[in-house]
Amino acid sequence: MSRLDPPAAWEPTSDDPNDEQFGHVVRPVSAEGTIDADAVLLGEPYDGAVIGRPGAREGPAAIRRALAGVKTHRFGSGAAPSVGDCGDVSLDGREPVADAQGTVAAVARRLHESGAFPVFLGGDNSLTYANARPLLDRGSLGVVNLDAHLDVREARDGPTSGTPYRQLFEAGLDAYACVGARHFETSTAYAEYVAERGGAVVTAEAVGDGVESAAERALDALGDVEQVYVSVDLDVLDATAGPGVSAPTPGGLTTRELFRVLRRVVADERVRGFEVVECAPPLDRDGRTVAAAARAVAHVLSTVASRGGA
């Protein structure tokens, strides 16, 4: 059985008794059995598969610290979500990527069966395969990948942060949509690979032309799948909004566009899990990328609570 390291204490930052923050709401829970909460967090401190710059192994702790000080109120939403935190998957960072994926997948499977909505805090993008793979055993699955890249590279020398969706396709993935992809950030061969499998690519420019229509295009591309998994690679943000990632590039989404897309997509009752990956605090001098990651999680948690949990 995969070992979990307990989470650090959640420390809210406000001394105003009216300021309910996520640091007041999140509580430790066991990953075993049923979890009585709208959502459950799992940290995945690993970046052994990064193609570019490392640092994402420090993402889970930094996202938690930032989220602890975020207020729980969202305009137009209901009560604050109930959130459990089952800690971090115990990884030393030196294990082969395939082994890390296997370790994480065992825990992810338990969370998908827990009754709570799983939120995975990465870590690098290779663990997307581990987080989503258990859902393939529960019915048809589509993924919405908010990312500057398609991540369908060939795993020639084993899996990397650029291979998770090819791995999922090879395991039986039914549908795929990438939102926020950049021109000149992929190869023709990989674009054709996605197209041949009926996948959709909604560019960052298309999001800029209309957030709601971009989100609808992604969901429409998934057809009638029974389940949806949502991933945010923070390099989907423009480099000015998300510099603390492995591969920052210009021409990406604003944080406001990211949050709006997430609220629309996660409102779909078929969404069964969410992750935020490639947040690299050592590359994030002023904390803006970590802040964006924490607020992305907050938007997802609030949306899940509004639709009644998992």
ZIRAZI-V932673 format. One record per helix or strand of 3 or more residues. SS is the DSSP state (H for helix, E for strand). FROM is the first residue (numbers start at 1). LEN is the number of residues. If there is no record, write none. Layout:
SS/FROM/LEN, SS/FROM/LEN
This chain:
H/22/4, E/39/6, H/56/13, E/83/7, H/97/16, E/117/6, H/127/11, E/141/6, H/164/8, E/175/7, H/188/9, E/200/4, H/204/6, H/211/11, E/227/7, H/234/3, H/255/12, E/271/7, H/281/3, H/288/19
